[in-house]
């Protein structure tokens, strides 16, 4: 009995050490992959506040929470299993699928730009007389979750590319860790951001002069910040969408446009000295956004003018 118990404890110890090592591998790989996905995380954070702009303060956090739940569902239920299956059995399908997502982001971004420039609106907007606020809120949340799905797919694809050589279990663990952490960080930050005006109002009522000044500054700044983030979110959709398509073209061997964009980027880097890497990155991002705008505008024209899909209903 003692020897049997010792053997059992040894087995348990070995299993525990193996589990700990696996957890360490997952943690290190998740950290590396999360760093690589940081650019898309910023885009995700920039896009989301636009979906709560214009709603009453009491609905802001519930809307953010609903989008966050949808984001977790996107990452853990839809994308994680799909990413693992594709990486095991059909890795060549990942790039075309991502390119379709990039085209969708480009379309959404271009549609917003066209509407802001005075073009015909498609679907309900905050400027319309909203007859059913609950239905409009539901539609806005659905739109945010749909956009999040594309951005989340890009995050998961970047993560998967960083751990492609790892075991199936490690890949699954890394994808889950990155998905959860990024969702908490992004939507936690968005929740804090959209409630800063309430914090400003609270501080403005304090007896301290410094607190009142800080509160008033926040109250004055936050509407402008949210509008700015709405603009940033639109630009981000164009930038990420165009960038995904350019990268996909390069991977599929259609490299003329991607190579041209990289040559311009490298030319800017070479001509601007110590700040070259920053200006080069900004140049490539700008070219990606312009390409995304062009692609999106073509899709908008095709859908709304040729196929008559999504015509705006006036009331």
N, C-alpha and C positions, 0 to 999 in steps of 0.2 A: 504493500500500500504506500509506504513512504516513497519508494522509488517511482511508483506510478504517479504519485502526486507531484514529485519533482519534475518528472518528464512532462506532465501536463503544464506545470508552471513555466518550464523552459519553452514549450510550444507557444504559450500565451505571450511570453516575453518576446519571442521571435516575431510573432504576428504584430505585436505592439510596435516593435522597432521598425518593421517593414511599413506599417501604417504611418508612423512618424516621418520616415524617410520620404514616403509618397506625398505626405502633406507638405514637407519642405520643398520638394520638387514643384508641386503645384503652386506654392506661394512664390517661389523665385520666378517661375515661368509667368505667372499672372502679373507680377510686378513688371517684368520686361514687356509683356504684351500690352499692359495698361499704358505704359509710357509711350509705346508706338502708336496707340490709338488716341493719344491726348488731343490731336488736332480735331478729330471727329467729335470728341467729347465737348470741346469748346463750341463747335457748330451746333451740337444738340442743345447745349445750354442757351445758345443765342436764339435758336428757333422757337423754343417753348414759350417764353414770355409773350410772344405775339398772340398766342391762343387765349390768353386771359385779359388782353387789353380790351377795355370797354365794358367789362362786367363789373357789377357792384362788389365792394370789398368783401362782403360776407360769402361770396361765391368763389373768390380767387383760390383759397387753399383747397376747398373741395375739388375744384377743377384740376389743380396741380396734382392732388392725390389720385384722382381718377386716371390722369395721364400716366402717372408713375406706375400704378397697378397695371395699366395696359402695356407699359414699357417692359415691366418684368415678365408679363405673359409673352410678349414678343420675343424677348431674349431667351427665356428658360423653357418655354413650351413649344414655340414655333421654330425659332432659329437654332437653338442648341442641338436638338435631335437631327434637324435637317442638315446642319453643318457637319455633324459627325457622320451621318449616312453618306453625304456627298464626298467627304474627305476619304471615306473607306472605299466607295464603290464607283463614284463618278466625279473625280476631282476636276475634270475638264469642263464641267458644267458651271462651276462656281463663277468664273469670269463673266460669261454671258448673262447669268442671273444678276450679278452686280451691275452690269451695264444697263440692264432694264430698269433697275432701281435708280441708277444715275439719271436716266432719261425722265423718270417720273419726277425726281427732284427738280430737274431743269425745267420741266413743264410747270410745276407748281410755282417756282420762283419767277419764271417769265410771265405767267398769268398775273401774278401780283404786280409786277412792274408795269405791264400793259394797262391794268386797271388804274394804277396810281397816275399814269400819264394821260388818263382820260378815256381809255378804251372801254369797250362794252364790258359790264360786269357779268360774271357767271356764277350762279348760286347765290345764296343769301349772304349779306354782309352786314356789318354793324350800322351802316348808314341806312339800311332799309327799316321800314316800320315792321317790327318783329311782333307777330301775332301770338306766337307760342314760344315764350322765353325758354321753357324747359326743353322743347324740341330743338331750338337753336343751340342751346348749350350742349345738348347731346351730340349734335352734328359737329360742333366745334371740337369737342373732345375726340370724336371719331377721326376727324381730320388730323388732329395732333398725333394720335396713336398711329395713324397710317404713315405720317411723315416720320415718326420715331422708328417705325419698322424698317424704313430704308436706311436711316442713320445707324440703327442698331445692327443691321445686316453688315454694314461697312465695318463697324467696330468688331463684330464677331469674325468677319473675314480677315481683318488685320491680325486679330488675336490668333486665329487658326493658322495663319501663315507663319507665325512666330513659334508655334509648337507642333508643326507638321510632323517632325521626326519623333515626337514623344509617343508613348503608348496611348491606346484608346482611353483608358481610365484617366490618365494625366490630362489629356486633351479635354475630356469632359469636365474634369475638376477645374481646369483653368478657365474654360469658357463660362462655367457657372460663377466662379469667383469674380471674374472681370465683369460679367453682366450685372451681378448684384451690386458690387462696389460702385460701378459707374452710374447705375440708376440712382443709388442713394445719394451720391455726391452731386449729380446733375440736378435732380429734382429737389433735393434739400436746399441747394443754392438758389434754385428758382423760387422755391417757397419763401425763403428769407428775402429775396429780392422784391417779390411782389407785395410783401407786407411791410416794406420799409416805410411806406407812407403812414401806415398805422403807428409804427414806432415813432415817426416824426410828430404825429399828432399827440401821442402820449408825452413825449419830451416837451412839446410846446406848452403843455399845461403845468409843467413843473415850476416851483418857485425860483430855482437857480437860473440866473441870466444866461449862463453858458448853455444849460440844457435847453432853454427856450430858443436861443439862437440856432443851436444845432437842429432842433426839431423843425423850426421854420425853414432852415436850409434844405432839410430832407423833403419837406412837403413841396417846396418849390422845384426841387431837382427831380423827384421820382417820376412825374408825368413825362418829363423830357427824356429821362433815362429809358423808360419803357418804350417810348416811341422810337428812340435810337436803337434799342435792342430789336424792335420789330423790323427796322431797316436792316440791321446786321443779320437778323435771321433770314431775311429774303436773299441778301447777298450770299450768305452761307449756303443756302440751298443751291444757288447757281454755281458757286465755287466747288462745293462737294460733288454736285451732279456732273458738272463739266469735267472735273478732275477724275471721277470714276470712269467716265467714258473714254477720256484720253488714255488713262492707264490701261483700260481694257483693250483699246485699239493697239497699243504697244505690245501687250501680251499676246494678242492674236495675230501679230505680224503686219498690221496696217499702221505703219509707224511714221508716215510722212508728217502729219500734223503734230503728234507728240514730240517727234524729233525737232521740229521747227520751234515748238514752245520751249524745249529744253535748251536749244541753241541760243534763243533770245535770253533765257534765264542766265546761261553761262556768260553771255556777252555782257549783261548788266553786272554780273558778279566781277568780271575781269576789269570793268571800267570804273568801278566805284570803291576800290581799295578795301579798307578794313570793314566797312559796312556792306560790302558786296554780298555776303551770304544772306543778310536780312533783306536787302533790296532785291536780290535774285529770287528769293522765296516769294516776296510780295509780287514780283513780276509774274512768276508762274501762276500764283494764285489768281491774279487779275486776269491773265489770259484764260485760265480755266473758267472763271466766272463769265467772261465774254463769250467763250465757246458754249457754256451752259445756257446763256441767254439766247444765243442764236438757235441752238437746238430746241430749246423750250418754246421760242416764238414760232418755229416751224410746226411743232406739235400742236400748239394752241391754234394756229391757222388751220391745220388739217382737221382737228377735232371740232372746232367751233364754226368754221366757215364752210368747210367742205362736207364733213360728215354731220354737221349740225348737232353735235353732242354737247349737253350741258348748257343749253340756251338759258339766259337769265329770264326769270319770270317777273314781270312788273306787276305791282299791286296798285 
